[in-house]
Amino acid sequence: MLSPTLLQMIPSVMEIAFTGFISLAVVISIWSLWEATYKGWMYARRLHQIPCSRCSFFTGEYNLKCTIHPYKALNEAAIDCPDYLPVVISSV
């Protein structure tokens, strides 16, 4: 059988292990939340680089969004569009 001193140590060892487990779970949860937030932020920054809405070939229509590259329009493929031409607003 176990000695009385060993039986007295079991609750304190279990308490330390449980505290360590809870602390590890909290740290992993915070890390996962931070990582998901960072990835979402980077994805949003990438999507804001799409120049279609500022291009003169952009129609804004549902059926034909762009007259030159209709399948690339408003997608990540349009970020480095070689035919991008900024809209010129005349002040006349």
Sequence and secondary structure as in RCSB ss.txt:
>XXXX:A:sequence
MLSPTLLQMIPSVMEIAFTGFISLAVVISIWSLWEATYKGWMYARRLHQIPCSRCSFFTGEYNLKCTIHPYKALN
EAAIDCPDYLPVVISSV
>XXXX:A:secstr
   HHHHHHHHHHHHHHHHHHHHHHHHHHHHHHHHHHHHHHHHHHHHTT  GGGBTTB   SS SBSS TTTTTS
GGGTT TT  B      
